[in-house]
Every structure is written in C-alpha cells, then in structure tokens.
Amino acid sequence: MPVTHFIHGWYDMLFHKGRMQRQLADELQSYEDLLTEEKTGRGVAPGQARRDARLEIGARAVVEENVHRAWLGSAFDNLAQDVRFALRTLAHHPGFTAVAALVLALGIGSATALFTTVNRALLRPIPFAAPDRLVAGEKLLNGAPSGPVSAPDYYDYQTQCRSFENLAGLMNVAVPGALTGGPEPELVRAGLITWDLFRTLQVSPAAGRDFAAEDAKGHGMTRAIVSYPLALRLFGGAQRAVGRMVHGNGQAFEIVGVMPREFHFLIDADLWIVLGRDSGDARDQHNYTLIGRLKPGVTLRQAQLEVDGLSRALQQQYPRTNAGKTLQLTGLHAFMVSGVRTNLLLLMAASVLVLLIACGNVAGLLLARGQSRVPELAMRTALGAPRGRLMRQLLTESVILTLFAGALGIGVAYALQLLLLRLLPLGQVQHDGALLDGVALLFSLGASIATGLLVGVFPALRVTAMNLGQRLKTGVRSSEEAGSTRWRNGLVVLQVAVSAVLLIGSATLIHELTRLLTADPGFAPDHVLTGRIQIQPGANATLAQRSALFASVLQDVQAQPGIVRASLLNLLPIEEPFNDWEIWSANQPRPVLKDAVAPFARWVSPGYFATMRIPLLRGRDIAPADIDGRQAVIILSRTAAQRLFPGQDPLGRMVRTGWSERDYEVVGVAADTRLTALGDAPSMAFYLSAAQAGGPEMRLIVRTSGDPERMIGPLRRVLKRNDGSVIFTDPVSMESILNKSLAGSRTTVLAASVFSGVALVLTLVGLYGVLAYYVTTRRNEIAIRMALGATRGNVLGMILGRGMVMVVVGLALGAAGAYPEMSLIRGMLSGAESLNVSTCLGAALVLCGASALACLLPAWRATRGGVLDALRSE
C-alpha cells in the first residue's frame, strides 16, 4: 500500500480526527509488518528488519509530506493570485460589478429570507421532547376532515388505545374573557385543556405545579395555570402568582402554576383551565383536538390502525352519533404548520424563480463581458496559460462577485424576513427572536457560492472554447460567435418564461383576493362597531336578571348621538366560526349524526337583523317579548329552512336542536350569511332569542352614522355609567374583522406581486441587455443596411422582431409551466379557479407591453447612429 495514502490521512483528520488517526495507525502498522517480513525473508535479523522498516517508512513519509505541503502551498498561492486579480478586475469595472451584485443580491436575499422562514416553520423540530412521537388527532366524518372530536369519544380513545403514553385533549380555540383578581380587570384568552396536556408535551411549569388528575374531578374548571407574561402583569412575578385566585366568566380559579416564559402551544392563551371528566358534553358535541405521545417503538401507522379499529367499534356501539366518524392521526408538527405550509412553499418557489432570473441576467452579462475579454484571454493563452487555468480565473471572478452580492443579500433578507414575520400567519409554531441565525448565514454563503458557479460556468466554457490563438491574428474580428448568441438568447427566453409563471400566479392571486374582497358576506360591515360586554361574577346570576341588564344597556347605548341601531350577538361572523348544532323537525326522531342538518347556532337580541342589515325573507324578528318562560322561538337561515322543510312553509313549524331538546317555533326566515370565511359558501344558521339562551357574555353590535371607531370612548362612558358590573372590552370595527381574516391572503398576494414585479424588471433588464449588445455588435451591419436603402422603420422592425420572438417563445413556455402552481394556489385560497384564459392573456399583455418598451430603446439607438461614422470605423 503506498505511503502517500497514509501521509494524506492528516487532511481527513480535520473532519474525523480520532477515527482517522486510529485507521492511519493501523494501516501504518500493517505496512511496517509487511516490510519487516520482506527484509526478514532476505536474511536480515528480525530486530534490524523492524528498525529498517520504520526508518524507510519515516523517510518516505517526510518526502511525501514535503511534496504535499509544497503542492498545497502552490495551490493556495495560485488561489490567492486568482482572488487578487479578480478583485482588481471587478474594481476596474464598477458599473458592471454594481449592477450584477445588486441583481444577485435581490435574488439571494429573497431566497435566504424565505429559506429562513421555511426552516423556522416547516423544517426545524418543534421545541418539545422527542417531537417525532407527538401526534394530533381530529375527526373525519364520512372520510372528510371535520374538526374536533367529542369529549366522550376522546375518553374512549384515551382509555382503550394502547399505542399512546399519554393522550390529552384541548379546545383548539382560545376563549376570550375578562379576568379579575389583579389590579384591574383584563381581557385574556383562555385555553381549555385536559389535566395531562403539559405532561404529554413533557413541559413543566416554571413556578408552582402541573395539573393533577384530582384537578379534573367533577366538572373541573377550578384550577388554572397562567402564562409567564400574565403572572408578571397581574402579580409582579411567577412565584407571587402561585396560589392566588382570579375570576373569569363568572367562575373562580386558583392559580396552581406558571408556564415558562417562552412557552407557546397552538393557541395564544394566557390562562390554561383544566377540564373535568364530568363536563356533561355529549357525543354529538365536538370540541376536543387530541394531542398524543406515542409509546417507544410504536409508529404513526400502527397507532392509526389501532384507532381505526376502535372507531369502528364506536360506530357500532353508538350508531346515532358515531356513524361515519373516524379519528385521523397526524404528526404534531405537520398539524401545527398546516395553515401556513402552502403559503410558504408558494413564496419559496417564487423566490427561487427570482434567483434563477437573476442568475440568467448575470450569466448573460458575463457572456457579453467575456466577448470583450477575448484579446486578453488570447494573450494569456499565447503565453502558456492552459484552458483549465483560464476557467478557474473566470469562475473565481464570478464567485467573488456573488459573495459580494451575498453580503448585500443578507441585508435584503433581514428586511424581508422582518416584514414576513410581521405579516405572514406563521402557523402555531413557537419561534425564537433571532431573525437570521447561523443556518441562514450558511444558506446565504452556500447560495452565493452555488450561484457564482452557476452563472460563471457557462460563460467560462463558452469563452475558453473559442480558438483564442486565431484571435491574435491580424484582420480577425472579435464579434460574438453564434454559440454565445444562442446562449444569451436562451437565457432571455428562460427569464421570460419564469417571469410569465410568476406573473400568471400573481394575477391569479390578485383575482382571487379581489373575489374575496368583493364577496357579499350577507350583511353590511360598514359603520359597524362591535365590542365584548361581560357581566362580572356575582352580579345578575339568573337569565332573567342578565336579560334585563342587557336590555337596559341596549336602551342607553341606542340613545347616544351617532348610534343608529344597537343589538347583541353571542358569536361574531368570520372571527368566531364555530358552535354548530344539530336541528331537526320536532315531529321526527333525532337523525343520526352523519345525516343531520347542523347549522351554526347564534343567539341574538331584538333588532340584530336590522343592525347588521340582514334581510328577513319571511316572518318576524326576535321580539322583546321572547323571554325566558315564554314559547321558545327560532329564526332559520334560508338554506337551513330549505334543508329542514324542502318545498314547505317553515313558519309555525316546531323544531328541536342539539343545544336544548325543547320545542322551538319557527317565527322567521333570514337570508344566508357567511359565518366562517369570506371565501366559503354562505353558512346555514339558526338564531335563538338571547333572552331565552344567553349567558353572561355577549357581543355588542352598533351601527353608527359616522366613523364607528369614534364611538369607542362614548360607549365606554355610557356602559360604565349604566352599571359598574358590566365590562366593555375588545372594541373593533366589523370592517377590521373582515380585513384581518384576509390578512394572510393579502400578505401572500403582496409578496407574490413584489416577486413578480422584481422578476419582470430583471427580465426586462436582461432583454434590454441582449438587444443593446446585439445592436453594438451589429453596428456596422446596420449602417451598411441603411446605406443600401433600409429605412429606420426597417431597422426598428428587425430589432423589435428579434426581441419579441424571444418574448413569445418564453411566454409559451411560461404558460405551460403555470399549471403546476395552480394546485398550490387552489390549496391556499378556497374556491380558487384553475388556470384560465383571461389570466394568461392579461399576464401576456403586461409582459409583451413591457418587453416592447425594453426593446424599443436599443432599436431607437440603432437608428440614431451615424452611418458614415460606422462605415469609417469599418
């Protein structure tokens, strides 16, 4: 075995020092044994043979090491020389360097920002112990995702499944409410969980203790764990909060623990309340999202097979409530980022496409610049420089250029990610405060080097492939070869195609966002202000007392100047898209769950439909006389009425609901409204009288004659003057709520539009550069054409035609490439249309129009040149 193999082992030790040292020692020992055996066979004494073998190995090692060091030193010297020459070359051409670096900085910076965001949300493990063993479970109804499971089903899965170490449940919606017990009442968001959720996540409180099984006895709801920020605000510290009492929603809670400062999970909650086993929830009330930790050695597939078997058993045991119901298990990380994955992947793809366009632009510039350096490279070839040496020099220059662009791109990435973190709905994943970490900087470095090689290798190959020796001969032109021309044209076609993909995608997103913005929600959100009003604990305990107090509040509010109408509602449209209940005709048996009509349940005060301007299609509104103790009444939405009583008059019919199996008389039919999202279809709903079903907390809805936010102060004063036990919090206009619901879509559309705009500008710059260089290299030819009778129109047509041919080819490729991105867009925006002709035509017109302008300036410059001057230079 050659000694060189052993000497080179020191290099590998940089990465695998211990292992390589042992391996090198073993191989040297083997080689020494071979030499000793060989010398012993020639008659040398064994001891002397061993010493001679060691001396021979040592001498060879010294020689090989010196040779290696000399070669390595020469390589470093050559590299340093290449770097110094590249820096001087770039410094002597500041215009080219600045343009190329800025173009690449945009591409590298945007890719770095999106990679960092994707790494935070999609790639980095969630901050819990053994995150790969954590799963989430949600209900499937007839094979379709259908949200949370019921509490009784959860307890069956928990007690009978053997695949889980722990299986906890939480209500995946933070319940807002006014909390008292600190210096002043405070609006907080409460998460309702089973006692073992934090045990499942293996997260311990920073102060106090975790929930215990004893806390969930009965109905629970007597123990609470608070967030670290809330403990600081209310009590000045975590330890001070433990053991204190707070009140919310008419209940008292003892604080038993405080979560760590950085803890965040699924919902923005400041107060975690333990749910009791005997909470009274039925199998048709679906509130729990399941969070489980798999036992060691159990795979997700094995756990899914087990819960599938249990789901079938529950279907047979409870056919009315569980027919068609199963439980779907998903990795917890995938579940937490499901709402943001498509948005991030779409933007990441857009940033990569922008980087490709930037690479194409700079590659085109390097090709053109390579043509101007042909005499220099020919001279170096004549002096003995091999082709590999020239290629190394050109690649070094491109890598140095992209490293400089990468440094500028870090600033672009910082600014862009700061914007993304503020605007994008980054799912439910906990993040640290760093914007650009070491992984992001490594990505930027790697992207810069890879970009330098990508943009430099083709120009280097093309230029060094020329017969440079012929370029030194007298009379040989230095005009661009046909191969380089084709490469530059191909790069422009690629840029146009990528830009077309981005333009079509952003045009589709803009179209879908416009559709959402112009969608009729079924109510008039303008001039509507809403706020949460809550009766403090201990006051107005009965339904009749609360109803009387709310009626008094409405009377005082409606008497204020600037208030047109006022009413109450329990759950706001769009912002609170939950609380659906079964409903059926009272003269029929309760249907099984999979066949049931389950509209959203809302309870309202008299005048709600007029306040929100929801048309009443038939019958009457909720009346002041519809109070507790009178005949319970209900108003159906149009679709709910059609589903319950197809082809019949619903007025006067009696129905029952899963909310309360009492008989309700249908007194009216209202128009459908959108209660879940603006992109969804209008929702089925039924409306009950708040005086017959309301709790201590309601939403105040007021329609104003002017700016609704100007009424916040007067409303606070009148409510405080009316009754000190009423707390008014969270005032916001209805238009703000609708805008907030579209914030994620707006941001994605804005980001995609920005990327498309940058891509279009870069494409136009590339197109302009190609045509400008074409005009420069064909200056004499154009002059001869004009001398022979060609008009300016002929020259303009020739150059414009050359540019538009590249644009048309690129557009055709871009239209074909736009189909895959439509699946991403359809997944991001509900109801999004497939690729349509109008979108393609609109993007094509924009691109063609901008491209024609980019082609026009080189063409105009070509016709303005002096014919005689061009011919004299020839």
N, C-alpha and C positions, 0 to 999 in steps of 0.2 A: 504494500500500500504506500503511495507516495507521501513523502514527508510534508509536502505542500498542504495536503488535506488537514494535517494536524496543526500546522502553523496558522492556517486560516481560521482555526477554531476560535481564536481570540475575538474575531469580529462577531461571531454568533453569541459570544458571551455577553455582549451588550444587552441582549434580549432574554437569553436563557442561561445566565451565568453559571448557576450551580449545576444544572443538568449537563451543560456543555463541558464544564470543567471535568466532571466525572467521566463523561464519554471520551473526552480527549485523553485523559489519563489512562483509561482502559485501552484505547487504541494504541497509544504510545508504548504501553507495556507489552501489548501483543507484538508490535513491530520489533521492540527490543528483544523479545523472546525468539523471534524468527532469525534476527541477525546473530544472536548468541548461538543458536542451534547450527546455523550455517558455518560459523567460524569454528565451532567445536568439531564439526564434521571434517574440517580441513586440518585437524590436528592441533589446534590451539587449545591450551588449558582452559577449563571452564571458567575459572575466575578471570583470567585475562580476556577471554572471549566476551564476558559480560562487560568488562571495563571498556574494551574496544568498541563494543556496540553502542554504549552510552556516549562515548566520545564522537563516534560517527553521526549519531542522531543529533547531538548538540551542535556539531559543526554545520550539518545541513540545515538545521533549524535557524541558526544565526544567519546563514546566507539567504535562506528563503525569506526570513523576516526583514532583512535589509532590502531585498528586492521588492518585497511588498510595500514597505514604507516608502521606498523611492517612487514606486508606481503611484501609490496613494498621494504622495506629496505632489507629484506631477499632475495628477488628476485635479487636485484642489487648486493648484496654480492655474491650470487651464480654465477651471470653472471661475476662479476669481477674475481672470483676464476677460472671460466672456461677460461676466457681470459688469465689470468696469466699462467695457466697450458698449454694452447695451445701455447703460446709464448715460454715457456720453451721447450715443446716437439719439436716444429719446429726448435728451435735453436740447439737442441741436434742432429738433423739430417740435417745438412746444405746442403748436396748433394741433398737429396730428395726435400728440400724446394726450392733450387735454380732452379732445373730442372722443377719442377711443376710451379713455379712462372714465369719463362721465357716462358714456353709453353703457359700458360694462358695469359701472357702479350701480346704475339703476337695476340692471338685471340681477347682479349678485346680491345687492342689498334686499331686494324684494324676496328673492328665494331664501335668503338667510332668515328674514323675519318670519316668513310663513313656515319654514322648517322648524324654527324655534317654537312657534305656536303649536304646530302639529306634534312636536316632540313633547311639549308640556301636556297637551290634552290627550293625544292618542297613543304615544309610544312609551312615555315614562310610566313606570308602575305606580298604582295608587298607593298612598302612604299608610298602608296597613300591613300588619304581619302576614306573611305568606299570601300575598294578594291573589295568586293564581288559584287558590282554593275557595275564594269568596264568590258567591253566585247571587243573582237576583231572580225572583220568581214573580210572574204576572199571569193573569188568566187569559186563556184562549176560549172563545165562545164560537162553536161551530168552525173551528180552525182559524179564526181571525183574532188578532190581538184585541183584547177587550179590557185592559187595565187591571186594577187591583182585584184581590180575592176577598172573600168574606172571612170574618173572624172565625166562625165555626170550621170552615174548610181549613184555615190556617192551623188551628189547633189539632185537627185530624192529621194533617201533614206532619206537624211537629212531633206528635206522639207516636206515629206509626212508621215514619220513614227512618231507616237505619243508615242512610248514607251521610247524614249530617252530624257534625259535632254539636252544632247549635243551629237553630232555625228561628230567627226573630222576625218581627213584623213592625212596620211603621206606616202611618198615614202619609203618603208622599205629597202632602200639601201642608205648608206651614199655615196654621190658623192664626190670623191676626187678632189682637185683642188688647185692651187697656189693662196694664198691670199696676197695681197699687201695693205699697209696702215700703217703697223708698221715699225720698224727699218729696217727689211729685209723681202723679200718675204718668205712665209712659206706655206708648204703643209698642208692643213687642210681637214677635211671631213665634208661635209655639209649635213644636213638633210632638206628635203623639206616638209613642213607641211602646213596644213590649219591654218587660224588665231586662231581657237578656240581649238587647241590641248591641250595647257597648262591649259586652262580654264576647259576642260573636265577632265584632271587629277587632277585639283584643286591644282596646283603648281604655286606659284607666283615667279617672278624674285627676285633675291637678290638685284639688283640695277636697276633703270630705271622702265620701264613698260612692260606689256604684249602686245602682238599683239592686235589690234583692227580691227573691221570689215572694217574700212576705209582703212587699210593697204592692204587689198585684192582686192581693186577696180582695174579694168582693168586687166592687166597681173600680178599684184603684183610684186614680185621679186625686191622690192626696200627697204624693211625693213628687218633687221636681229636681232636676239638675239644670243649672244655668250655664250660659256661656261665660267665658272669662271677661269679655268686654262689659257684659251686663253686670257682673259682680263688681267690677270697678266703678261703673256709673252709679249703681244703687247703694253700694255699701263700702266703697273705697278699697276693696281688696277681696281676694278669693277666700282667705280664711275667715274674714269677717262675715261673708255671706252664708257660710255653713250654719244650719240651724235656724236661720231667720224664716219668717213667714211672709208670704206675698199673697195677693188676691188677684184673681183674673176671671172674667166671665162668671162672676157670682160664686166662685169657689176659692177655698183657702188651700195653699200649698206650702209644705215645709221643704226648704232647700236642703238637700242631703249631700250635694256635691257640686263642684265647679269643673267644667271641662278644660283641657289645656288651651292655652292662648291661640294656637294655630289650628285647632280642630274645626273641621267643616265637613259635613256629610249630607249630600243630596239636596237638602233644603236649607235656606237661610233662617235658622232658628236661634233665638236667644234663650228659649225656655223649652226644656225637654220634660214632658209629663208622661208618667208611666200609666199604661192602660191596664185595666183589670180584666181578669178572665171572665167575670160575670157582667160584662158591659151591656148585655141584652141585645147585641147585634144578631140579626137573623142571617140565614144562608143566602138570602137574596139582597143583602146589603153589602156591597163590595167596597172595602175601604183600605185593605192592607196590601202593601207591597212587601214581599218576603225577601229577607236577606239571610243567607245561609253560609255556613263554613263546612266544606266537605271534609270527611274523615281522611286521614292519610291513606293513600293508595286507591281512593275512590275517584273515578273520573267523572267529568260532567255527563258523559253519555250514560254511564252506569246509573248515576243519580236520576237522570231523565227517564230511563226505563223503569225505575222503581216508582217515581211519582206518576208515571203514566198508568201503571197497574193500580195504584191507589185511586187515581182519578176515575178509572172505570168502575171500581168498587163503589165510590161515592155516587156515581151516576145511577147505579142500580139501587143503592140504598135510599137516595133522595132524588127520585126522578123529576119532581116538580121544579126543584131549584138547581139541580146539577146536570140536567140533560144537556149534552153538548159541551160541557165545561171540562177543560183540562188545565194543567199548570205547565207553563213554559219556563225552563231554566235558562239563564243567560249568564255569562261571565260578568261579574260586577263592574269591571272596568268598561266593558263594551256597553253595558246598560247605562252607565253614568255619562258616556260621551255620545249616546245615540242621537241626541238632539243637535249636535254640532258637527258630527263627523262629515256629513255631506258638504256642508258649507266650507269647512277647512280643506277638504280634498279638492273641491272645485277651485278655491282660491290658490291652493298649492299648484294645481295644474296650470292655472293662468300665469302664475309667477315663473314657472319653468318655461312656459312658452315665450314669455317676455325675455327670459335669459337666452333662449335659443335665437330669438330675433336679434338681440344684442350681439350674440356670437357671430351670427351671419353678417351683421353690419361690419363688425371689426375685421372679420375674415376678408370681406370684400375690400376694406381699406388696406389690409396687409397685402392682398394680391396686387392692388394698384400700386402700392408703395414698393412692392418687390420689383415691379417693372422699372421703376425709376432707379433701382439699385443694381440693375443688371451690369452696368460698366464696372461698378465696384466689385461685385461678386466675380465677374470675369477676370479682373485683375488679380484677385486673390487666388483664383483657380490657376492662373498662369504662373503665379509664384509658388505653387505646390500645395495649396490647401485642398484636401480631398472633399468629396461631396458630404460625407458624414460630418466633417468639421464645420462646413457652412450651415448644414441643417441644425447642428447643435447651437450655433450662434444665433440663427434666426429664432429657434424655439426659446432660447434664453431671453431674447428680447421680448417675445410675446408673453412669457411667464412673468418677467419683471413688470411688464405693463399691467397684466391682470392682477398681480399682487398689489400694485399701487391702487388699482381700481377696487380691489377687495377691501383695502383700508378705508377708502371713501365709502364703500358699500356698508361698512359697519355703522357709520353714521346714518345712512339711509335706513338700515334695518332697525336701528334703535328708535328712530322717529316713527317708522311704520308700525312696529310692534306696539309701541306706546299707544298708537291710535287703535290697533286691533284689540288690545286688552280692554280698552275703554268701551268699544262699540260692539264687538262680537259677543254673542251669547256663548261663552266658552264652557257650556255644559255644567256639570255638577262636580267638577274635579277640583280638589284643593291645589292651590298653586303657591309657590314661594314668591318673594318680592323681586327676585332678580329678573331683569328684562333680557339681558344677553349673558348667558353663562358660558362655561368653558366648552361645552358641547357646541354651542352656537358659533364660538370663535373658531373651533376646529372645523366646523362645517364651512365657515366662510373661507378659511385657509384652503381646505380641500377643493371647494368650488372654484376658488381663484386659480389654483394650480391646474385643475382639470380644464377650466375654461381657457387658460393660456395655452395648454397643449392642443385643445380642440380648435381654437381659432388660428393657431400657428402652424399646425402640421400640414394642412393642405396648401397654404401659400408657400411654405418651405419646400414641399415636394414639387410644386409646380415650377418655382423659380430655379431650384437646383437641377431640375430635369432638363432645362434648356441646354443647348450646346453653347456653353459660355465662351469657349475658345473662339467660335466664329464671331462673337460679338466684338472682339478686339480688331477684326479685320476692317480695313478701310472700306467705306461705302455700304456697310451693313446697317440697316435701320434698326432702331431699338423700339419699334412699335410692338404692341401687345400681341402675343400669339393667340391663335384661335382657341386653344385649350383653356387659357386663362380667361378669355372672354366668356366661354361657355360656363366655366366655374362661377364667375361673378354673376352672370345672368341666372344660373341655377340657384344661387344663394338668394337673389332678389325674389325669384319665384317662391322659394321656401318661405321667405319673410312674408310675402303677400298671403300665402296660404295660411300661415299661422295667425296672421293678423285678421284674416277673414273668419277663422274659427272663433277668435276672441270677440270680434265684432258681432257675429251672429249670436254667440252666447249672451253677451251683454244686452243686445237688442231684445232677446227673448226674456231675459230677466226684467228689463225695463217694462216690457209689455205686460208681464205677469204682475209686477208691482203696481202698474197703472190699473190693472184689472182689480187688484185688491183694494187700492185706494178709492176706486170709483164704485166698488161693490156696495149695494144697498144693504145696510145692516138690519133693516126693518124698523129702525127708529131714527129719530133726528138727534145726532150727538151735539149739534151746535148749541151754544148758550146753555149748556147743562153742567151744573156743578154737583159733585157728589162728595159725601163725607161720611165717616163712620160715627154713629152715635150709640153710646152704650150706657146702660143704667148700672151704676155701681152696686156692688154686693150689699145686701141688707136692706135695700130700698125697693118698694114696689115688687114684692116677691110673686104675686099672683098674676095670671094672664090678664085679668080684668084691670088690675092696677097698672100694669105696664101699658095696656092698650089706651087707658085714659091718659096716662102721661104722654105717650107718643102723639095722641090726638091733640093734646094741649100744645105740644111742641110744634106740630104742623100748623096749628092755627096762628101761633105767634110768628113763625117763620114766614108764612104767606102774607102776613100783614106788613112786612117790611117793604119799603120802596125798592123798586128794581127787581122784586121777585114776582114772576108771572104765575107760576104754579109750584107746588111742593108736594112730595109724596114719599113713601117709604118702600124699600125693597130689601129682601134678605141677602141676595147674591147678585152682584153686578154682571151684566153681559160681558163676554170676552175675558174679563180679568178673573172671574171665578167660574170656570167652565166645569162645574160638577154638580152633584146632587140630583141624579136621575132616579126615578121611582117607577115601579110598575103601576099600570092603571088598567082597569077592566070594567065592563058593564056589571052593575050590581045584580042583575038577574041571571048572571052566568057564573060558573065556577072560576076560581082563580087559575089563569093559564100557567103552563109550565114556563120556566124562565126563557128557554130558547125561542118560544113563540110569543112571548109577552110584548106588549107595547110599553116602552119605558121612556116617557118624555122627561125633560128636566122639570124639577119642581121649584116653583117660586111662590113666595107669599108676599102680597103687596097690600098697600093701603088704598083707600078710595082715591081716584084721580091719577093713579100711576100711568095708565094708558094715555091719558091726555097730556101728562107731563112729558112723557117720552115720545109722544106723537105716534103711537102705535094704533093703527086703525082697528076699531071694534067692528067686525063684519056682521055680527048678529047679536041680538040680546042686549044685555046691560053690563055696566061696570060693577065692580065691588062697591057696595053701598055702606054708609056709616052704620046702618042697622045690622050689618052682617058681623055680629059679635059672638063671643063665646056664649053658649046656651041657646042660640038660635039655630035654625036649619043651616048646616054647613053647605057652603056654595063653592063652585069651582068654575073657572073660565078656561076653555081649551084653546090651544092654537089651531089654526086651520088644518094643518096636516094631522095633528093628533085627533081632531074630530073626524076627519075622513077615515083614519085607520080604525077608530073605535066604532063608528057608525056609518059605514060606507053607504052612500045613497039615501041616508035617512036624516031627519031633522034632529040634531043633538039636544036642542033646548028642552029643558024639563026632564031629560033623562037622568037616571041616578047611576053614579059610578062609585067605585072603590079604588083606593090607592094603597101602595105598599107603605106609605107614610103612616096612615092610620086607617084601619079597616072599618071606618064609619061610612055611611052613605053621604055622598056629596051630590047636590043638584047642579046640573049644568045650566048656568044662567047666561052664558055668553060665549062667543067665538071671536078670538082676536087673530090678527094677521101673524104670520110666521116672522120670527126674528132670528138673527144669527147670535147664538149664545156662546159658542166655543171658539171660533176663529173666523176672521173675515173671509178666508179662503175656503171655509167649509160651507156645505149646504145649509139652508135655514133649518133650525132645530125644532123638533117637536117640544112642546112645553105645556104645562098646566099651571094655573095661578090660583092660589088659595088666599083667603082673607087673612091678613096679618093679625087681625083681632081674634081670629079663631085658631091660629097656629104659631104665632110669632114668639120669639124669645127675647132676652134682654138686650140683644144687639141687632141693629138694623142699619141699612144704608139710607141716608137722607139724599133725596134727589130733588134738586130745584132747577127750574128753568128761569133764566134771567132775561131782562130786556137788554142788557149790555154785556160787557166782558164778565164772564162768570167768576173769574179769579178775584175780581174786585169785591165780591160779596163774602169772601172768607172772613175778614175782620168783623163785619156786621153780624154774620151768623154766629161767630164765637161769642160775641157780646150778648146776643139775644138768648142763646142757649144757656149761657152762664146765669143770665138774669132770670130765666124761666125756672130752672131747678138745678141746684148745685150738685145733685146726684147724677146728672147727665154729662158724660164726657164726649167731646167732639174732637175727633182725630182724623188724620189722613185725608184732608180735603184735596180734591183733584178734579180737573175738568174731564168730561167724558171724551172729548177730542184727544186729550193727552193719553187717556187709556187706550184708545184705538191706535194712536201713533206708537205708543210703547209696544203694543202687540206686533207691530210691523218693524220694530227696531232692528231685529236680526236680519230680516229680508232687506231692509233699506241699506244696512251696512254692507251686506254681501253684494247687492247691486252696485253700490257706490264703489266698493273695492274692485269689482269686476269691470266697471266702467273706466276706472282710473287705469287699470292694467290694459284695457283695450285702447284707451287713448294713448298711453305710452307706446304700446305696440304699433299703433297707427303712425305715430310721429317717427319712431325708429324705422319703420318700413318706408316711409316717405323719404327720410334722410338717405336710406340705402338706395332707393330708386333714383333719387337725385344724384347721388354719388356715381352710380353706374353710368347714367346718361351724361353727366358732366365729364367723366373720364372718357367716355366714348366720343364726345364732341372734341375733346382735347386731342385725342389720338387720331381723329379723322379730320383735323382742321384743314390739312392740305387737300384731302379728297373733297371736302365740302366746297372749298374755294374753287377747285377745278370745275366741279359741277356747276357752280354759279357762273363761272367764267364761260362755260359752254352753253349757258342759257337757262339753267334751273332758276326758278323764282324762289322767293323767300317762303311762299306757301308750300312749294315742293319740299324744301328743306325741313320746314316745320312738320309737315305731314310725315316725312321719313323718320324723324326722331320721335315724334309723338307715337307713331305706329309701332316703333321698336319698343318703346316703354309700355304701351298699352297691351301689346301681345304678352309680355311678362305678367302684367296685371290680370289679364283674362285667364291665363293658364293657372296662375296662383289662386284665383277665385274659384275655378272649377275644383281644384284640389281641396281648397278650404271648405267648400260646400259639402264635399264627400266626408271630410274629417269632422264636420259639425254634428253628425248623427250620434256618435258615442257620448258627447257631452249632454245631449238632451236627457239621457237617463239620469244623470246627476241632477239636472235642473228639476226634472219631474219629482225626484226624491226630496229635493229641498223645498219646493213650493207645491203645496197640494193643489191639484187641479191644473197644473201647468200643461200646456199643449205640446204636442210633438212639433218637430221641425216643420215650419210652414213656409209657403212660397213668399208671402208678404215680408216676413222677417228676412229671408235670404235676399230678396230684391232690395229691401231698404239698406241692409248692410253693404250689398254690392254697389248701390248707387253712391253711398257715402265714400266707400273705398275708391271707386272709379273717379268720382269727382275730385277727391283729394289727390289721387295719383296723377290725374291730368294736370293739376296745378303744379305738382312736383316735376312733371315732365316739361312743362311749358317754359320754365326759366332756362334750362340748358338749351332748349330748342331756340329760344329767342336770342340767347347769347351767340349761338352758332350763326344766325343770320345777320348779326350786327358786326361780325369780324370783317376786317378789311381784306378783300380778295387779293389786291396787289401785294399787300404785306405778306400774306400767306404764301403767295407764289414766289416772291423774292426769297423768303426763307428756304424754300424748296431748292 
